[in-house]
Amino acid sequence: MAFDITGGYPQHADFPLPGPPTNSEMRESASMWISDNDGRFGFPRMTVESLAIDWENRGIEANLTFPNGRVLIGSGGFPAQPVKRSGDRALSTGGGPLRFEVKEPLRHWSMTFDGTMYDRTVADQMRGIASQEQRRVVIAVEAHMAAPPWNPGEQAGRDGDMSSALAVGGVGGTRYEQLFTCTGTLSIDGEPEQRFEGRGLRVRRTGIRSLGEFKGHCWMSALFPSGKAFGALAFPSQDIDAAPAFSEAFIFDGKTKRHGKVVQAPWLTHFKPHGGECDLALELSDGEIVRIGGLTHDSAFFPSNTPLLGDWSLDEPLPLPFHRGGVRYSWDGEETYGMIERSLPLENWRTE
């Protein structure tokens, strides 16, 4: 019997909110992380953020990265796009150049981007140099889900009501992520159009997001050609060499999802944009240890207090550096490209 791609998650939760929530602090986010199967480039976070207090003012994050260190950034604040609807249900969310649309909940989404991006390098980002050269970039992606959703926090409710597990919302209220395969096109002004097949991660989040005294994190996920997959999220202890203060993880073999925790994470104690070690070890609930190798492949870097959403007036920069990028993962002889996001205060950084 084929596995249920929805994982028992409620399909209605996959649709964007039809209008601003009554609670002014509520926010909604839709995002995708995408890696080209041939390793030519990646999109480490394409995001639309909406906040109830100013619903028609959208925050956009758009990152395009290459293994040679080239980085294009198209983030900022933009007016909301018109919403595609079916009756009272919203099918799309977007702002300025970026748009997501639900084609079939928990099964098929699309993404389009048509706007300008600043053309720079990851080395420039690390030095805080902001290039002013802009390029028009056009992206179109059709994403088909290939694994059940996962939400850090669902382990507490996996034997009960899935909606209760969703409510745990590890980060940002109601939140879940889902791996997919995709096809798409990428056009950069003055360069040949590139068609691609890829794999990626889609994230939906709705709720009141309060990061408080954020002390860093490590978030990793990937889908392999055979259909197996993993996801992991960990927050560090005060002692970076100790076990994580919180972690959850899953693996998927194409039919069954198993839960576990992180026992080894590649904390952002140093940064190598290409070829940096990102090895991960997971302990499953039955005690089995799963080891996944990783090397950074394409990277974007955001120094401390850098607005991740450009000039969006509602953005709150975090006082610690962020790494977002693609990783070449290896697991039991199989390889793929997947995502990583990491942050850690500079006082925890070490010299290699």
LUMBATOR-751595 format. One line per 2 residues: their letters; for each residue x, y, z of C-alpha. Coordinates in Angstrom, 3 decimals. Example, Ala and Ser with C-alpha at 12.3 -4.5 7.8 and 13.67 -1.06 7.14 Angstrom:
2
as	12.300 -4.500 7.800; 13.670 -1.060 7.140;
This chain:
352
ma	0.000 0.000 0.000; 1.342 3.447 -0.908;
fd	2.199 5.738 1.973; 0.008 8.734 2.756;
it	1.919 11.801 1.521; -0.156 14.022 3.848;
gg	1.060 12.148 6.927; -2.346 12.708 8.532;
yp	-1.839 16.475 8.597; -5.024 18.523 8.043;
qh	-5.228 19.702 4.441; -7.054 22.918 5.378;
ad	-3.942 24.067 7.285; -1.960 24.107 4.025;
fp	-3.941 27.015 2.560; -2.753 30.582 3.219;
lp	-4.818 32.702 5.573; -7.610 34.455 3.612;
gp	-7.084 37.755 5.468; -5.370 39.369 8.449;
pt	-5.868 37.654 11.823; -7.541 39.650 14.594;
ns	-4.457 39.285 16.792; -2.069 42.005 15.547;
em	1.003 39.944 16.542; 0.061 36.961 14.392;
re	2.213 36.272 11.359; 2.187 33.856 8.464;
sa	5.066 32.563 6.408; 5.524 30.361 3.359;
sm	8.969 29.421 2.108; 10.935 27.045 -0.094;
wi	14.520 25.848 -0.076; 15.615 24.357 -3.402;
sd	18.754 22.622 -4.711; 19.454 21.849 -8.355;
nd	20.043 18.096 -8.790; 23.217 18.844 -10.767;
gr	24.620 21.124 -8.079; 24.754 24.215 -10.315;
fg	22.897 26.516 -7.897; 20.444 26.651 -5.029;
fp	17.736 28.826 -3.523; 18.439 28.781 0.237;
rm	15.168 30.326 1.415; 12.585 32.001 -0.761;
tv	10.056 33.441 1.689; 6.902 35.515 1.984;
es	6.241 36.869 5.494; 2.925 38.488 6.469;
la	2.213 40.203 9.791; -1.355 41.003 10.874;
id	-0.519 44.508 12.107; 0.393 45.579 8.536;
we	-1.069 42.834 6.347; -0.556 44.501 2.964;
nr	3.149 45.076 3.656; 4.980 41.836 2.882;
gi	8.480 40.800 3.794; 10.325 38.951 1.024;
ea	13.519 36.945 1.318; 15.008 35.647 -1.926;
nl	18.462 34.050 -2.055; 20.217 32.512 -5.064;
tf	23.599 30.890 -4.462; 26.293 29.195 -6.560;
pn	29.143 26.846 -5.564; 31.710 29.356 -6.888;
gr	30.654 31.811 -4.164; 28.325 34.010 -6.216;
vl	25.238 35.154 -4.291; 22.195 37.079 -5.534;
ig	19.856 38.656 -2.960; 16.365 40.006 -3.724;
sg	14.946 40.624 -0.246; 12.924 43.539 1.088;
gf	9.504 44.963 1.859; 6.891 44.932 -0.913;
pa	3.135 45.432 -1.349; 1.032 42.278 -1.119;
qp	0.062 40.603 -4.381; -3.612 40.017 -5.256;
vk	-4.813 36.751 -3.738; -6.078 33.911 -5.914;
rs	-9.193 32.453 -4.290; -11.576 29.551 -4.535;
gd	-14.716 30.690 -2.745; -13.661 31.864 0.703;
ra	-10.373 29.971 0.533; -7.078 31.676 -0.366;
ls	-4.913 29.702 -2.777; -1.925 32.038 -2.989;
tg	0.283 34.334 -0.955; 2.806 36.791 -2.324;
gg	4.393 40.189 -2.268; 6.292 42.188 -4.847;
pl	8.271 39.732 -6.992; 7.561 36.477 -5.105;
rf	4.438 34.325 -5.117; 3.448 30.885 -3.810;
ev	0.304 29.045 -4.884; -1.383 25.903 -3.577;
ke	-2.241 23.647 -6.505; -3.212 20.696 -4.300;
pl	-2.779 20.897 -0.502; 0.118 18.886 0.915;
rh	0.834 17.563 -2.587; 1.588 20.290 -5.131;
ws	2.727 23.922 -4.775; 4.192 26.398 -7.257;
mt	6.575 29.326 -6.788; 7.374 32.261 -9.075;
fd	9.811 35.148 -8.720; 10.219 38.050 -11.134;
gt	12.288 40.936 -9.819; 15.741 42.375 -9.264;
my	18.486 40.909 -7.125; 21.782 42.390 -5.930;
dr	24.698 40.460 -7.436; 27.525 39.861 -4.956;
tv	29.662 37.107 -3.430; 29.557 35.257 -0.143;
ad	33.005 36.717 0.615; 31.480 40.190 0.228;
qm	28.705 39.198 2.622; 31.195 37.981 5.206;
rg	33.041 41.333 5.019; 29.809 43.331 5.112;
ia	30.277 44.698 1.578; 26.959 45.445 -0.167;
sq	27.199 45.352 -3.966; 24.911 47.770 -5.786;
eq	24.889 45.884 -9.097; 21.411 44.517 -9.843;
rr	20.141 41.844 -12.193; 16.623 40.924 -13.167;
vv	15.942 37.336 -12.128; 12.960 35.213 -13.182;
ia	12.256 31.875 -11.491; 9.397 29.405 -11.967;
ve	9.082 26.189 -9.952; 6.546 23.350 -9.765;
ah	6.995 21.357 -6.551; 5.474 17.913 -5.885;
ma	5.658 16.631 -2.327; 7.712 13.457 -1.879;
ap	7.574 12.818 1.877; 5.036 13.337 4.670;
pw	5.187 16.648 6.576; 7.230 16.943 9.741;
np	7.001 19.372 12.608; 9.507 19.503 15.456;
ge	7.204 18.813 18.383; 5.033 16.201 16.717;
qa	6.764 13.381 18.576; 4.814 14.276 21.695;
gr	1.560 13.717 19.814; 2.417 11.167 17.170;
dg	0.209 8.557 18.810; -2.683 10.986 19.240;
dm	-4.306 13.906 17.474; -1.968 15.345 14.830;
ss	-3.450 18.819 15.221; -2.344 18.782 18.856;
al	1.159 17.926 17.712; 1.064 20.819 15.263;
av	0.097 23.166 18.077; 3.390 22.414 19.838;
gg	4.919 24.399 16.949; 8.609 24.061 17.893;
vg	9.336 27.477 16.364; 6.800 30.051 15.295;
gt	3.435 28.652 16.356; 1.828 26.180 13.949;
ry	4.648 25.036 11.696; 5.473 22.110 9.465;
eq	7.874 21.326 6.659; 7.662 18.938 3.719;
lf	10.266 17.683 1.257; 9.579 17.702 -2.476;
tc	10.908 17.105 -5.966; 10.597 19.913 -8.494;
tg	11.137 21.160 -12.015; 11.801 24.755 -12.916;
tl	13.522 27.472 -14.894; 16.007 30.158 -13.858;
si	16.732 33.248 -15.938; 19.297 35.913 -14.978;
dg	19.438 39.032 -17.133; 22.172 38.676 -19.742;
ep	22.683 34.945 -19.156; 21.155 31.837 -20.825;
eq	18.005 30.422 -19.243; 18.624 27.279 -17.209;
rf	16.076 24.513 -16.864; 16.484 22.285 -13.859;
eg	15.202 19.378 -11.842; 15.709 19.615 -8.122;
rg	14.734 18.720 -4.610; 13.703 20.987 -1.813;
lr	11.889 21.745 1.392; 8.651 23.686 1.834;
vr	7.774 25.347 5.155; 4.423 26.687 6.376;
rt	4.225 28.679 9.600; 1.345 30.547 11.251;
gi	1.357 32.011 14.741; 3.003 34.444 17.105;
rs	6.732 34.144 16.627; 8.826 35.201 19.594;
lg	12.505 34.266 19.358; 13.326 35.910 22.685;
ef	16.907 35.301 23.770; 17.788 33.282 20.680;
kg	21.053 31.411 21.269; 21.517 29.770 17.891;
hc	20.319 26.692 16.047; 21.155 24.060 13.451;
wm	18.486 22.947 10.957; 19.123 20.411 8.199;
sa	17.023 18.423 5.754; 17.358 16.513 2.487;
lf	15.592 14.131 0.111; 17.661 11.433 -1.631;
ps	17.111 9.953 -5.115; 15.873 6.646 -3.645;
gk	13.101 8.493 -1.790; 14.615 8.275 1.662;
af	14.892 11.522 3.582; 15.777 13.147 6.885;
ga	15.154 16.309 8.835; 16.703 17.639 12.037;
la	16.472 20.713 14.241; 18.666 21.381 17.268;
fp	19.255 24.265 19.671; 22.615 24.408 21.488;
sq	23.263 24.111 25.178; 25.239 26.817 26.941;
di	28.197 24.462 26.621; 28.448 23.986 22.859;
da	30.206 20.634 23.372; 27.346 19.246 25.458;
ap	24.192 17.598 24.162; 21.737 19.999 22.476;
af	19.348 21.814 24.793; 16.544 20.655 22.473;
se	16.540 18.537 19.354; 14.210 16.450 17.274;
af	14.723 14.603 14.024; 13.165 12.121 11.637;
if	14.169 9.742 8.885; 11.913 8.457 6.119;
dg	12.571 5.272 4.126; 9.979 5.900 1.421;
kt	7.165 4.330 3.421; 7.676 4.930 7.131;
kr	8.733 7.968 9.147; 10.773 7.317 12.301;
hg	11.565 9.870 14.987; 14.707 10.569 16.940;
kv	17.064 13.228 18.260; 20.327 14.890 17.282;
vq	23.477 13.608 18.984; 26.006 15.382 16.739;
ap	25.376 18.667 14.928; 27.644 20.911 12.805;
wl	27.253 24.051 14.920; 28.294 27.323 13.303;
th	31.553 27.588 15.265; 33.356 28.498 12.023;
fk	32.318 28.997 8.416; 33.634 27.568 5.158;
ph	31.248 28.412 2.277; 32.242 25.459 0.079;
gg	33.604 22.134 1.278; 33.048 22.754 4.986;
ec	32.177 19.680 7.072; 28.504 19.363 8.048;
dl	28.325 15.850 9.485; 25.200 14.886 11.424;
al	24.414 11.996 13.769; 20.896 11.029 14.844;
el	19.722 8.614 17.514; 16.361 7.055 16.661;
sd	13.770 6.159 19.282; 14.862 2.504 19.235;
ge	18.499 3.454 19.862; 19.748 3.075 16.287;
iv	22.406 5.624 15.316; 22.178 7.151 11.835;
ri	25.190 9.036 10.480; 24.878 11.440 7.553;
gg	27.885 13.138 6.005; 27.771 16.641 4.608;
lt	29.908 19.283 2.898; 28.806 22.859 2.290;
hd	28.190 23.431 -1.412; 26.583 26.850 -2.008;
sa	26.223 29.424 0.741; 24.826 32.780 1.782;
ff	26.100 34.449 4.950; 24.496 37.170 7.045;
ps	26.660 38.862 9.715; 25.259 39.762 13.124;
nt	22.357 42.246 13.045; 21.888 41.924 9.288;
pl	18.217 42.258 8.246; 17.404 38.899 6.650;
lg	14.393 40.441 4.914; 16.172 43.483 3.515;
dw	14.429 46.806 4.107; 11.149 45.299 5.332;
sl	10.013 47.660 8.081; 8.697 44.813 10.279;
de	11.909 42.767 10.263; 13.790 42.263 13.532;
pl	17.477 41.479 12.848; 18.976 38.884 15.158;
pl	22.223 39.730 16.988; 24.091 36.669 15.693;
pf	25.394 35.525 12.305; 23.338 33.283 10.014;
hr	24.425 30.749 7.405; 21.879 29.625 4.827;
gg	22.868 27.308 2.047; 23.010 23.997 0.264;
vr	24.921 20.919 1.398; 26.061 17.839 -0.505;
ys	24.868 15.038 1.778; 25.944 11.379 1.785;
wd	24.105 8.551 3.547; 24.906 4.853 3.151;
ge	26.596 5.425 -0.198; 23.860 7.644 -1.652;
et	24.316 11.366 -2.314; 22.037 14.366 -2.746;
yg	21.868 18.125 -2.268; 19.810 19.539 0.593;
mi	19.464 22.525 2.884; 21.116 23.866 6.009;
er	20.468 26.896 8.207; 22.694 27.671 11.191;
sl	23.327 30.463 13.651; 25.519 30.871 16.718;
pl	26.813 33.865 18.709; 30.308 34.957 17.721;
en	31.654 34.252 21.212; 31.160 30.542 20.440;
wr	33.196 30.665 17.236; 36.544 28.886 17.067;
te	39.643 29.100 14.907; 39.934 26.105 12.619;
